[in-house]
């Protein structure tokens, strides 16, 4: 995958496929410490300990449509290539939490990419799912909770183009020069 936001997209898609109705996405960029942390938590079906232990193996999946699951193994590889790590906590019936740490000063660290575009894509693809997004970058924090936004919107659908543009601007920042940045 070209950037970390695509890894986020993949992990969140796993959660929605597992029946999640709430997904929390956290990205914490600490430029001074040369570290980026990603946390994705869902309230889907969860996994038993045996499945958690096998989840980072490339030919393990719970899907019946294909027998290869590469999302978590690729995320693990991307994190470890930078000297980082990946942890998975899951409870059957309660959901899953995936945490990845990346050393951004490592030459193999991928850029964050278009986090705002990823969030908009997820909302558009799964309007029935609620998303809580927290993006911190060296003291600046952007947050979004679609539950609150849906309540404020009333009858206006969250997938309305104007709403999606506002979400993109809010998460990405207006005129955000970071998109082309090597690490964010």
Secondary structure as GFF3:
##gff-version 3
##sequence-region A 1 184
A	DSSP	alpha_helix	4	17	.	.	.	ID=ss1
A	DSSP	beta_strand	22	30	.	.	.	ID=ss2
A	DSSP	beta_strand	35	42	.	.	.	ID=ss3
A	DSSP	alpha_helix	49	54	.	.	.	ID=ss4
A	DSSP	alpha_helix	71	81	.	.	.	ID=ss5
A	DSSP	beta_strand	85	91	.	.	.	ID=ss6
A	DSSP	beta_strand	95	103	.	.	.	ID=ss7
A	DSSP	alpha_helix	115	125	.	.	.	ID=ss8
A	DSSP	beta_strand	130	137	.	.	.	ID=ss9
A	DSSP	beta_strand	140	145	.	.	.	ID=ss10
A	DSSP	alpha_helix	146	153	.	.	.	ID=ss11
A	DSSP	alpha_helix	161	172	.	.	.	ID=ss12
A	DSSP	three_ten_helix	177	180	.	.	.	ID=ss13
###
